[in-house]
Amino acid sequence: MQQHIDAVREDGRFMPERALLRLQEVEAQARSAPLPVRAEFLTQLSNARMRLGQHDIAMQLAEELIADARQHSNDVALANGMLSKAYITFALNERRASHLLAFEAERIANRTQNLPVRVQATISAGQSWAEEGNFPFALAKLQAAVDLARQSDSPSSLAAALNALTLLYTQMREYDKGFQVLDELLAVSSTMASPGRMAQAKNTEYGLALDAQQPQRGQRALLAALALERQLGAKGMLAVTLVNLSDSYLKENDYARTLRYANEAITAARLLNNEQVEATARLNIGQALIGQGRLLEGKQSVATGLAYYERTANQPDMQAFWLEYGMALEKAGDMRGAVTAYHRERSISNQLFEKQRQKAVYELQEKYAAEKKQRQIELLSRENQIKSAEIDNRRLQQRVWWLLALVLAMASVIVGLLYRKAHHANVQLKVKNQELKRQSSRDPLTALYNRRHFQEFMRSHAGKPLQAYAGAEVVGALFLLDVDHFKHINDRHGHAAGDLVLTCIAETLHEVLRETDMIVRWGGEEFLAFLPAVTRDSLDDIARRILHGVAAQAIDYQGKTIKVQVSVGFAPYPLAPLGQPLNWERSVNLIDMALYLAKAHGRNRAYGLRGFQNVERTTLEAVEQDLERAWRDGFVDLSVVLGGADETDSAGTGMAARGSHAGASNDFGTAATS
């Protein structure tokens, strides 16, 4: 019985439908077996049901296993039950709950001497930390899992641990280390005579090669995985590999192969009821059709695929797709659609940026609160010591009067020291509070003002009179900048290079603008400048100085020169159609639309909104909805300022079904994430 269940384990991972049939053949016998055999049977049965998308049945089996394990106080069975429940919860998109179950499973497994279970639980805990963005914790866990697997003499445990560690190095962009671990993973997989394990390793190789800018190696790995999966009949893996192949050919602009593999992926995904793979395939089909000039069909396919991602609210994946979609529409000549896509991507980017900033502020506040609490504990401890000393002093006073003066003197010294320390602690707290206030108004990377500070400033200063210049009309002005092809810089040179670009642009803005002008980091790669008093005729010259000042920077990073350009939208402030000034939020929104016109019409240029004409013949809402049409119809006056020659190159388009790279299945199931 145990040998039969052990033989089913590999089937359950790669061919769950066959594993389910084999498990059902022995179900009656397995349920009446001793607990270790019964627990292993329930574990494999639950995992097979989960991989077939039968989540309700899988959860019932996991709960049955947990109850049985607790009744018999068996930690090995309990850890397996908690892991099964974690995987099912993950498949249901309840990630935080899944992570907590994985952490609990690891704690229970570490109470046992069962090395394979400990390896599996440690891998799951490491993957959970990685999904929460805590890479140091994840790395420590997965390296520990590899060490445990080496002690277990279990090739399957070692392969699983090496696979998870390779995926983590890919996420961390530690590509050299990733390839080192991958070499060992491929070697171990080749000794196991398991097409499923080798296919899994090849999918992991694809993800690493793709991120390391080795697309040809990644494509070869995918084709090898596809052959192994077809030989094995692994339908779940096959669907993910097919959608990744469609993405690979999309990046090469091979639209015929993109459509072929994407349609095959949809057929395979429907057999498994895998909505995510099907949605990702729809997105790739849409971009391929757009590339072929079939714009309407392409947009319809994209809308179908996007419905799934909108429903699951996966913002990082949505941001990446909207950017790629905008580039595809721009390449196809649909400038209005491209502007809408870029605007949607920027909105999501700003939301993510704001969440990260709030998280940083909360962490800093928690740190200072913890320090304050620790100081209070220390003061209370000292106060208790003083009270104890006073009790002892009263006893000594009754016996030894001549020591009274000495005791009082010592008490005075102690109180004085405590007062000095308390005073010092209060001074330090005041300094920390001032530092926290400064940091809450500044961006930690560029040291520019942040969006929150600008909003507070505008609420308290909007509408105040401007200084007058003799003989010239003085206005305020708002300039909104966005770095051109910033994602391409990050992808090619890494995020450290992207951070360097942002700090260099911040320094350039300080040079080309005045000390009295407020410069704000508005979002991820967006900057906003508020000029409180300038002449109306100088706005075009200021935009030109910004464009040429940024383009003139040659940023040296690791021996390579990075050339950077920006697109700009600007306008005088306040804007006053029909003589009624707009609030600053609506002004910024109009300037943002001007910025996206600059993006859509070639980048490295500035579009300025001079003012409004004949607005009584339309509505401000119509102008805000389509600024370019309002310009063509003569309702707004725009100026265009060109930068120098565009030296940037365009990034590729396409969308892969990848989280920690789809197809390189982790131990939370085989669901693809784009």
C-alpha positions in Angstrom: 0.0 0.0 0.0 2.7 2.5 1.0 4.7 1.7 -2.2 1.6 2.2 -4.3 1.0 5.7 -2.8 4.6 6.6 -3.1 4.5 5.7 -6.8 1.5 8.0 -7.3 3.3 11.0 -5.8 5.1 12.0 -9.0 1.9 11.5 -11.0 0.0 13.8 -8.7 2.5 16.6 -9.3 2.5 16.5 -13.1 -0.6 14.3 -14.1 -3.2 14.8 -11.4 -6.0 13.2 -13.4 -4.1 9.9 -13.7 -3.0 10.1 -10.0 -6.7 10.5 -9.0 -7.7 7.3 -10.8 -4.9 5.4 -9.2 -5.7 6.7 -5.7 -9.4 5.9 -6.0 -8.5 2.3 -6.8 -7.1 1.9 -3.3 -9.3 4.4 -1.4 -11.2 1.9 0.8 -8.0 0.0 1.8 -6.0 3.3 2.4 -8.7 4.8 4.7 -8.6 1.7 7.0 -4.7 1.6 7.1 -2.6 3.0 10.0 -2.4 6.7 10.3 1.0 7.3 8.5 -0.3 5.5 5.4 -3.8 7.1 5.7 -2.3 10.5 6.1 -0.1 10.2 3.0 -3.1 8.9 1.0 -5.2 12.0 2.1 -2.3 14.3 1.3 -1.9 13.0 -2.3 -5.7 12.8 -2.9 -6.2 16.5 -1.7 -3.3 17.7 -3.9 -4.6 15.9 -6.9 -8.1 17.4 -6.5 -6.5 20.8 -6.0 -4.4 20.6 -9.2 -7.6 19.6 -11.1 -9.3 22.7 -9.9 -11.7 20.9 -7.5 -10.9 23.2 -4.6 -13.9 22.4 -2.4 -13.3 18.7 -2.4 -9.5 19.3 -1.9 -10.2 21.5 1.2 -12.5 18.9 2.7 -9.8 16.3 2.4 -7.2 18.7 3.9 -9.5 19.5 6.9 -10.1 15.7 7.4 -6.4 15.1 7.5 -5.8 17.9 10.0 -8.5 16.7 12.3 -7.2 13.1 12.1 -3.6 14.3 12.8 -4.7 16.3 15.8 -6.7 13.5 17.2 -3.7 11.2 17.1 -1.1 14.0 18.0 0.9 13.2 14.8 3.0 16.3 13.8 4.1 14.8 10.4 0.5 14.3 9.3 -0.5 17.7 10.8 2.3 19.5 8.9 1.2 17.8 5.6 -2.4 18.8 6.2 -1.5 22.4 6.9 0.6 22.5 3.7 -2.2 21.1 1.6 -4.6 23.7 3.0 -2.0 26.4 2.3 -1.7 25.3 -1.4 -5.5 25.3 -1.8 -5.9 28.7 -0.2 -3.2 30.0 -2.5 -5.1 28.6 -5.5 -8.1 30.5 -4.3 -6.1 33.8 -4.4 -6.2 34.2 -0.6 -2.4 34.8 -0.4 -2.0 36.2 3.1 -4.0 33.4 4.6 -2.0 30.9 2.6 1.3 32.4 3.9 0.2 32.1 7.5 -0.7 28.5 7.0 2.7 27.8 5.4 4.5 29.4 8.3 2.5 27.3 10.8 3.2 24.2 8.8 7.0 24.9 8.9 6.8 25.4 12.7 5.1 22.0 13.2 7.3 20.2 10.7 10.4 21.4 12.5 9.2 19.5 15.6 9.6 16.2 13.7 12.6 14.2 12.4 11.0 13.7 8.9 13.4 15.4 6.6 11.2 15.4 3.4 8.3 17.0 5.2 10.7 19.6 6.8 12.2 20.3 3.3 8.7 20.8 1.8 7.5 23.0 4.6 10.7 25.2 4.6 10.3 25.6 0.8 6.7 26.8 1.2 7.7 29.2 4.0 10.5 30.6 1.8 8.2 31.1 -1.2 5.7 32.8 1.1 8.3 35.3 2.3 9.3 36.0 -1.3 5.7 36.7 -2.3 5.5 39.2 0.5 8.6 40.9 -0.8 10.9 39.9 2.1 13.8 38.5 0.0 16.3 38.2 2.9 14.0 35.9 4.9 13.1 34.0 1.7 16.7 33.4 0.8 17.6 32.2 4.3 14.7 29.7 4.2 15.3 28.3 0.7 19.1 27.9 1.4 18.2 26.0 4.6 15.8 23.9 2.5 18.6 23.0 0.1 20.9 22.0 3.0 18.1 19.8 4.6 17.4 18.2 1.2 21.1 17.2 0.8 20.9 15.5 4.2 17.7 13.6 3.2 19.3 11.8 0.2 16.0 12.4 -1.6 16.6 13.6 -5.2 13.0 14.8 -5.5 13.3 17.0 -2.3 16.6 18.4 -3.6 15.2 19.1 -7.0 12.2 21.0 -5.4 14.5 23.0 -3.2 16.9 23.9 -6.0 14.0 24.9 -8.3 12.6 27.2 -5.6 16.0 28.8 -5.0 16.6 29.4 -8.7 13.2 31.2 -9.0 14.1 33.4 -6.0 17.4 34.4 -7.5 15.5 35.3 -10.6 13.2 37.5 -8.7 16.2 39.1 -6.9 17.9 39.7 -10.3 20.9 37.8 -9.0 21.3 36.1 -12.4 24.8 34.7 -12.0 23.8 32.9 -8.8 20.6 31.8 -10.4 22.5 30.1 -13.3 24.8 28.3 -10.8 21.9 26.8 -8.9 20.1 26.0 -12.2 23.1 24.0 -13.4 22.8 21.8 -10.3 19.0 21.6 -10.7 19.4 20.3 -14.3 22.0 17.8 -13.3 19.9 16.4 -10.4 16.8 16.3 -12.6 18.6 14.3 -15.3 19.5 11.6 -12.8 15.8 11.1 -11.8 14.5 9.6 -15.1 11.4 11.9 -14.6 10.3 13.9 -17.6 8.1 16.0 -15.3 11.0 17.1 -13.1 13.1 17.9 -16.2 10.2 19.8 -17.8 9.8 21.8 -14.6 13.5 22.6 -14.6 13.4 23.7 -18.2 10.5 26.1 -17.4 12.5 27.5 -14.6 15.4 28.0 -17.0 13.1 29.9 -19.3 12.1 32.4 -16.6 15.7 33.0 -15.6 17.0 33.3 -19.2 14.2 35.7 -20.1 14.9 38.0 -17.2 18.6 37.8 -17.8 18.1 39.1 -21.4 18.8 35.7 -23.0 15.6 35.3 -24.9 16.9 32.6 -27.4 18.0 30.4 -24.5 14.7 30.9 -22.9 12.8 29.9 -26.0 14.9 26.7 -26.5 14.2 25.8 -22.9 10.4 26.2 -23.5 10.5 24.1 -26.6 12.3 21.4 -24.7 9.8 21.6 -21.9 6.9 21.4 -24.4 8.3 18.2 -25.9 8.7 16.6 -22.5 5.2 17.6 -21.3 3.6 16.2 -24.5 5.5 13.0 -24.0 4.3 12.9 -20.4 0.7 14.1 -21.0 1.1 16.7 -18.3 -1.9 18.9 -19.3 -1.5 21.5 -16.5 2.2 22.2 -17.3 1.4 22.1 -21.0 -1.1 25.0 -20.9 1.4 27.3 -19.1 4.3 26.4 -21.4 2.1 27.1 -24.5 1.1 30.6 -23.2 4.8 31.4 -22.4 5.8 30.3 -25.9 3.2 32.6 -27.4 4.7 35.4 -25.4 8.2 34.5 -26.5 7.3 34.7 -30.2 5.3 37.9 -29.6 8.5 39.6 -28.3 10.1 38.6 -31.7 7.1 40.0 -33.6 6.4 36.5 -35.0 2.6 37.0 -34.9 1.7 33.8 -36.7 3.5 31.6 -34.1 2.1 33.8 -31.3 -1.5 33.1 -32.4 -0.8 29.4 -32.9 0.6 28.8 -29.4 -1.9 31.2 -27.7 -4.9 29.4 -29.2 -3.4 26.0 -28.2 -2.9 27.4 -24.7 -6.6 28.4 -24.5 -7.7 24.9 -25.5 -5.4 23.4 -22.9 -6.5 25.9 -20.2 -10.2 25.2 -20.7 -9.7 21.5 -20.1 -8.3 22.5 -16.6 -10.6 25.4 -16.0 -7.5 27.6 -15.7 -8.9 31.2 -16.1 -5.5 32.9 -15.7 -3.7 31.0 -18.5 -6.7 31.7 -20.8 -6.8 35.4 -19.9 -3.0 35.8 -20.5 -3.4 34.0 -23.9 -6.2 36.4 -24.8 -3.9 39.4 -24.1 -1.1 37.9 -26.3 -3.6 37.2 -29.1 -4.8 40.8 -28.9 -1.3 42.3 -29.2 -0.5 39.9 -32.1 -3.7 41.0 -33.9 -2.8 44.6 -33.4 0.6 43.9 -34.7 -1.0 42.5 -37.9 -3.1 45.6 -38.3 -6.3 44.0 -37.1 -6.9 46.7 -34.5 -10.6 46.1 -33.7 -10.2 42.3 -33.3 -7.1 42.9 -31.2 -8.8 45.3 -28.8 -11.7 42.9 -28.3 -9.3 40.1 -27.4 -7.4 42.3 -25.0 -10.7 43.4 -23.3 -11.6 39.8 -22.8 -8.3 39.0 -21.2 -8.2 42.1 -19.1 -11.6 41.2 -17.5 -9.9 38.5 -15.5 -7.0 40.7 -14.2 -9.5 43.5 -13.3 -11.5 41.0 -11.3 -8.4 39.7 -9.4 -7.1 43.2 -8.9 -3.5 42.2 -9.6 -2.0 45.7 -9.8 1.7 45.0 -10.6 0.7 42.7 -13.5 -1.9 45.2 -14.7 0.7 48.0 -14.7 3.1 46.0 -16.8 0.4 45.1 -19.3 -1.0 48.6 -19.7 2.5 49.9 -20.5 3.1 47.1 -23.1 -0.4 47.6 -24.5 0.1 51.4 -24.9 3.4 50.7 -26.8 1.6 48.3 -29.1 -1.2 50.8 -29.9 1.4 53.6 -30.4 3.3 51.4 -32.9 0.0 50.6 -34.7 -0.7 54.3 -35.0 -3.6 54.4 -32.5 -2.4 57.5 -30.6 -5.6 58.1 -28.8 -5.8 54.5 -27.5 -2.1 54.7 -26.6 -2.7 57.8 -24.5 -5.5 56.1 -22.7 -3.4 53.0 -22.0 -0.4 55.1 -20.8 -2.8 57.1 -18.5 -4.1 53.9 -17.0 -0.6 52.6 -16.4 0.4 55.9 -14.8 -2.6 55.8 -12.5 -1.7 52.3 -11.3 1.9 53.2 -10.9 1.0 56.2 -8.7 -1.3 54.0 -6.6 1.6 51.5 -6.0 4.1 54.3 -5.3 1.7 55.8 -2.7 1.3 52.4 -1.0 5.0 52.0 -0.8 5.5 55.5 0.6 2.8 55.0 3.2 4.4 51.6 4.2 7.8 53.3 4.6 6.3 56.0 6.8 4.3 53.5 8.9 7.4 51.4 9.5 9.4 54.5 10.6 6.6 55.5 13.0 6.5 52.0 14.4 10.3 52.1 14.9 10.1 55.3 16.8 7.1 54.1 18.8 9.1 51.0 19.8 12.1 53.1 20.8 9.9 55.3 22.9 8.3 52.3 24.6 11.7 50.9 25.4 12.8 54.1 27.0 9.6 54.2 29.1 10.3 50.6 30.2 13.8 51.6 31.2 12.5 54.6 33.2 9.9 52.5 35.0 12.6 49.9 35.8 14.8 52.7 37.3 11.8 54.0 39.2 11.2 50.6 40.7 14.9 50.4 41.7 14.5 53.8 43.5 11.4 52.6 45.4 13.3 49.5 46.5 16.2 51.7 47.6 13.8 53.9 49.6 12.3 50.9 51.5 15.8 49.7 52.3 16.7 53.2 53.5 13.8 53.3 55.9 14.9 50.0 57.4 18.5 51.1 57.7 17.4 54.4 59.3 16.0 52.5 62.2 19.2 50.6 62.8 22.1 52.8 61.6 21.3 56.6 62.0 24.8 57.6 61.1 24.5 56.2 57.6 21.4 58.4 56.9 23.4 61.3 55.4 25.3 59.0 53.1 22.1 57.2 51.9 20.4 60.6 51.2 23.4 61.8 49.2 23.5 58.6 47.1 19.7 58.9 46.5 20.2 62.4 45.3 22.9 61.4 42.9 20.7 58.6 41.5 17.8 60.9 41.1 20.0 63.5 39.4 21.4 60.9 37.0 17.9 59.7 36.2 16.7 63.3 35.6 19.6 63.9 33.2 18.9 60.7 31.3 15.2 61.4 31.1 16.0 64.9 29.8 18.5 63.5 27.3 15.8 61.0 26.2 13.3 63.8 25.7 15.8 65.7 23.6 16.5 62.7 21.4 12.7 62.1 21.0 12.3 65.7 19.9 15.1 65.3 17.3 13.5 62.0 16.1 10.1 63.7 15.7 11.6 66.5 13.7 13.4 64.0 11.5 10.2 62.1 11.0 8.4 65.3 10.0 11.1 66.1 7.5 11.1 62.6 6.0 7.3 62.6 5.8 7.5 65.6 3.4 10.5 64.4 1.4 11.1 61.6 -1.1 13.8 59.3 0.4 15.5 58.7 -3.0 15.8 62.1 -4.5 15.3 64.3 -1.4 12.7 66.3 -3.4 9.3 67.2 -1.9 6.7 64.4 -2.1 3.1 64.5 -3.4 1.7 64.9 0.2 3.7 68.0 0.9 2.7 69.6 -2.4 -1.0 68.9 -1.7 -0.8 70.4 1.8 1.1 73.4 0.3 -1.6 74.0 -2.4 -4.4 73.8 0.1 -2.8 76.5 2.3 -1.3 78.8 -0.4 -3.6 78.5 -3.5 -5.0 81.8 -4.6 -2.5 84.1 -2.8 -1.3 87.1 -4.9 1.9 86.8 -7.0 4.9 89.2 -6.9 4.8 91.7 -9.8 7.5 92.1 -12.4 7.7 95.5 -14.0 6.3 95.6 -17.4 5.3 91.9 -17.7 2.3 89.7 -16.9 3.2 87.5 -13.9 1.6 84.1 -13.5 2.3 80.9 -11.6 3.1 77.7 -13.6 3.0 74.0 -13.3 5.3 71.6 -15.2 4.8 67.8 -15.2 7.7 65.6 -16.4 7.8 61.8 -17.2 11.0 59.9 -18.0 10.9 58.4 -21.5 11.3 54.6 -21.7 12.1 54.3 -18.0 10.9 50.7 -17.9 13.4 49.9 -20.6 16.2 51.5 -18.6 15.2 49.3 -15.6 15.0 46.2 -17.7 18.3 46.7 -19.5 20.5 48.1 -16.7 18.7 47.2 -13.5 16.7 49.1 -10.8 19.9 50.6 -9.3 20.5 52.4 -12.7 16.9 53.6 -12.7 17.4 55.1 -9.2 20.6 56.8 -10.4 18.6 58.3 -13.4 15.9 59.7 -11.1 18.5 61.4 -8.7 20.4 62.9 -11.7 17.1 64.3 -13.1 16.4 65.8 -9.7 19.8 67.5 -9.6 19.2 68.8 -13.2 15.9 70.3 -12.2 17.6 72.1 -9.3 20.1 73.6 -11.8 17.6 74.8 -14.5 15.0 76.1 -12.1 15.1 78.7 -9.3 15.6 78.2 -5.6 12.1 79.6 -5.1 10.5 77.0 -7.4 9.0 73.9 -5.7 10.2 70.6 -7.3 8.2 67.4 -6.4 8.6 63.7 -7.0 5.1 63.1 -8.2 5.2 59.4 -8.8 7.5 56.5 -9.8 9.3 58.3 -12.7 7.2 61.5 -12.7 8.3 65.0 -11.4 6.2 68.1 -10.9 7.5 71.7 -10.6 5.5 74.6 -9.3 6.8 78.0 -10.2 5.1 80.6 -8.1 5.9 83.7 -10.1 7.2 83.8 -13.8 6.3 85.8 -16.8 3.7 84.2 -19.1 6.0 84.6 -22.2 8.8 82.7 -20.5 7.0 79.3 -20.1 8.2 77.9 -23.5 11.8 78.8 -22.7 11.6 77.1 -19.3 10.2 73.9 -20.9 13.0 74.1 -23.5 15.6 74.5 -20.6 14.2 71.4 -18.9 14.2 69.2 -22.1 17.8 70.2 -23.1 19.1 70.1 -19.5 17.9 66.5 -19.0 19.0 65.4 -22.5 22.5 66.9 -22.0 23.1 64.6 -19.0 25.3 61.6 -19.8 24.8 59.2 -16.9 27.7 56.8 -16.3 26.7 53.5 -14.7 29.1 50.5 -14.5 31.1 51.7 -17.5 28.0 52.3 -19.6 26.6 55.7 -20.6 22.8 56.1 -20.2 21.2 58.9 -22.2 17.9 60.1 -20.8 15.1 62.2 -22.1 11.8 63.4 -20.7 8.3 64.4 -22.0 6.7 67.5 -20.4 3.2 69.0 -20.0 2.9 72.5 -18.7 0.5 75.4 -18.2 0.2 78.7 -16.4 -1.5 78.6 -13.0 -4.3 79.2 -12.3 -6.1 78.2 -15.5 -9.3 80.3 -15.9 -11.7 79.3 -18.7 -14.5 81.8 -18.9 -12.8 83.8 -16.2 -13.4 81.2 -13.5 -10.1 79.8 -12.0 -9.9 76.0 -11.9 -8.7 74.3 -8.7 -5.1 73.0 -8.8 -6.3 69.3 -9.1 -8.1 69.9 -12.4 -5.2 72.0 -13.6 -2.8 69.1 -13.0 -5.2 66.7 -14.7 -5.2 68.9 -17.9 -1.4 69.2 -17.7 -1.2 65.4 -17.4 -3.2 65.1 -20.6 -0.8 67.5 -22.3 2.1 65.3 -21.1 0.5 62.2 -22.6 0.1 64.1 -25.9 3.9 64.6 -25.8 4.3 60.9 -25.2 2.0 59.9 -28.0 3.5 62.3 -30.5 7.1 61.1 -30.2 8.4 61.9 -26.7 11.3 64.2 -25.9 9.0 67.2 -26.3 6.8 69.5 -24.3 3.1 70.4 -24.8 2.0 73.6 -23.1 -1.6 74.6 -22.5 -1.6 78.4 -23.1 -5.3 79.0 -22.5 -8.9 78.4 -23.7 -10.9 79.8 -26.7 -14.6 79.7 -27.4 -15.1 77.5 -24.4 -18.8 78.6 -24.2 -19.3 76.4 -27.4 -18.2 73.2 -25.6 -17.8 72.0 -22.0 -14.7 71.8 -19.8 -15.5 68.1 -19.3 -15.3 67.5 -23.0 -11.9 69.3 -23.1 -10.6 67.2 -20.2 -11.8 64.0 -21.8 -10.0 64.5 -25.2 -7.5 67.4 -25.1 -6.2 66.6 -28.6 -9.6 66.9 -30.2 -10.3 70.1 -28.3 -7.0 71.5 -29.7 -8.0 70.5 -33.3 -11.4 72.1 -32.8 -9.9 75.3 -31.7 -11.1 75.3 -28.1 -7.6 75.3 -26.5 -4.4 76.9 -27.4 -1.4 74.5 -27.2 2.3 75.3 -27.8 4.8 72.5 -28.7 8.5 72.7 -27.7 10.8 70.1 -29.2 13.8 68.6 -27.5 17.0 67.4 -29.2 17.3 64.2 -31.3 15.6 61.2 -29.7 18.4 58.8 -28.8 16.4 56.2 -26.9 15.3 52.9 -28.3 11.9 51.3 -27.9 11.2 48.4 -25.6 9.6 45.2 -26.8 6.0 44.4 -26.2 4.2 41.3 -25.1 3.0 39.7 -21.9 4.2 36.5 -20.4 2.1 34.4 -17.9 4.7 34.8 -15.2 4.8 35.6 -11.5 7.9 33.7 -10.3 7.6 32.7 -14.0 4.6 30.7 -15.0 5.4 27.1 -15.9 8.2 26.9 -13.4 5.6 25.5 -11.0 6.1 26.2 -7.3 4.7 24.1 -4.5 1.5 26.3 -4.4 0.2 24.6 -7.6 0.6 25.3 -11.3 -1.4 28.5 -11.7 0.3 31.0 -14.1 0.8 34.6 -13.1 1.6 37.2 -15.7 
